[in-house]
Amino acid sequence: MDNDVISETTSIERWVSDYADDLYSWAFYKTSNKEVAEDLTQDTFLAAAKGASKFKGDSNPKTWLFSILNNKIADYHKKKFKKMNAGIMEDGDQSSFFNEKGEWRENNLPSIWENYDEHLLDNSMFNDALKQCLHALPELWFSATTMKYHSQKKGSEICQELGISESNYWQILHRSKLQLRSCLNTNWFTKENK
Amino acid sequence: MSLSCEKATVLIEKQTITRLSLGERIKLRMHLNKCQDCKNFKIDSEKMDQMIKHQTPSTAQKLELSAKIKQQIIDNSKGE
């Protein structure tokens, strides 16, 4: 064994002990599935081990590992989305939000969230509620929403990758937003004692 | 031709990802000028974008990967 290989191996060991839990926690957060999160974490380290020679000491290994993991998370959602694409427009209908003329229903009129402020984003109870609401979305919508926020790609590129038309993509994001809003309303904004 | 609230809110979402056509922009502006409900929705929709973007590894619940899998990772990466 030459020196390079030895030092790469030891750095993987160190990275596992320093970052594996953080990577795993994030993967679980983004997929809600422990087995998937374990696989994605393993794949990340495997890719890192293969590419360790490309890793330059001048960037932070944690940042580097997270960027590998985020790509893997995006791939996971892409695959999942493609698999479920068949039932794309069937689930979730809009009729609870809009009437047949496309007007808001009286019982679902949007009102501004008065008790919203930026500090809320750092409130862990709120983040739990948000997480629950995101994961309450139909899986397909959750995947599409994740892709929107976790990739630098343009909408048109995401549509190409997902193999759907742009208008389908807006529809999914639109429905996700309506549902997410309604869930947050119920579980946070209209609850007393917040 | 004016937009329904349903169509207007689709455009609100679309606008966060891509540029609307001139026609869409005019229709949406006209709709929002007279529809407070959709205006409210737009404000909340932007808040939701902020909320989701704010989710980072530091806000995720901390979990521990089992020692067995950690060892497996180390063993497998030695084979690379």
Contacts between the chains, C-beta under 8 A, distances in Angstrom:
chain1	res1	chain2	res2	distance
A	9	B	77	7.2
A	9	B	78	5.7
A	12	B	73	7.8
A	12	B	74	6.4
A	12	B	77	4.7
A	12	B	78	7.9
A	13	B	74	5.4
A	16	B	70	5.3
A	16	B	73	5.5
A	16	B	74	5.7
A	17	B	70	7.5
A	20	B	65	4.8
A	20	B	70	5.5
A	20	B	73	7.0
A	21	B	62	6.9
A	21	B	63	6.7
A	21	B	64	5.2
A	21	B	65	5.6
A	22	B	57	5.8
A	22	B	62	8.0
A	23	B	65	8.0
A	24	B	63	5.8
A	24	B	64	7.6
A	24	B	65	4.1
A	25	B	57	6.9
A	25	B	60	4.9
A	25	B	61	6.4
A	25	B	62	5.4
A	25	B	63	4.5
A	26	B	57	4.3
A	26	B	60	5.3
A	28	B	60	7.5
A	28	B	61	7.8
A	28	B	63	5.8
A	29	B	55	7.5
A	29	B	57	7.8
A	29	B	60	3.8
A	29	B	61	6.8
A	38	B	65	6.9
A	38	B	69	5.7
A	41	B	65	6.2
A	41	B	69	7.6
A	41	B	73	7.5
A	42	B	69	6.8
A	42	B	72	7.0
A	42	B	73	5.4
A	42	B	76	7.2
A	45	B	73	4.7
A	45	B	76	7.9
A	45	B	77	5.8
A	46	B	73	7.5
A	46	B	76	6.1
A	46	B	77	6.1
A	46	B	80	6.8
A	48	B	77	7.6
A	49	B	76	7.8
A	49	B	77	3.5
A	49	B	78	8.0
A	49	B	80	4.3
A	50	B	80	5.1
A	66	B	57	6.7
A	94	B	6	6.5
A	97	B	6	7.7
A	98	B	4	7.4
A	98	B	5	6.4
A	98	B	6	4.4
A	101	B	4	6.3
A	102	B	4	2.8
A	102	B	5	5.9
A	102	B	6	3.6
A	102	B	7	6.1
A	103	B	4	6.5
A	103	B	5	5.4
A	103	B	6	7.8
A	104	B	5	5.1
A	104	B	37	5.1
A	104	B	38	7.9
A	109	B	37	5.4
A	110	B	37	5.5
A	110	B	38	7.6
A	110	B	40	4.4
A	110	B	41	4.2
A	110	B	44	6.3
A	111	B	40	5.8
A	112	B	40	4.9
A	112	B	43	5.6
A	112	B	44	6.6
A	113	B	44	5.8
A	113	B	47	6.6
A	116	B	47	5.8
A	120	B	51	7.9
A	121	B	50	7.0
A	121	B	51	6.3
A	121	B	54	4.4
A	122	B	59	7.9
A	124	B	59	7.5
A	127	B	55	7.2
A	127	B	59	5.2
A	128	B	61	8.0
A	130	B	51	5.7
A	130	B	52	7.7
A	130	B	55	7.3
A	131	B	55	7.8
A	134	B	52	7.3
A	145	B	52	7.3
A	148	B	17	6.9
A	149	B	49	7.9
A	149	B	52	5.2
A	149	B	53	5.9
A	154	B	17	7.7
A	154	B	18	7.3
A	155	B	17	3.9
A	155	B	18	4.8
A	156	B	18	7.1
A	166	B	18	7.6
A	170	B	10	5.5
A	170	B	13	5.7
A	170	B	14	4.5
A	170	B	17	7.6
A	171	B	10	6.7
A	173	B	13	5.0
A	173	B	17	7.5
A	174	B	9	6.2
A	174	B	10	4.7
A	174	B	13	4.5
A	174	B	14	8.0
A	177	B	9	7.8
A	177	B	13	5.8
A	177	B	45	5.6
A	177	B	48	6.3
A	178	B	9	7.4
A	180	B	48	6.0
A	181	B	41	7.5
A	181	B	44	5.8
A	181	B	45	7.4
A	181	B	48	6.6
A	184	B	48	7.5
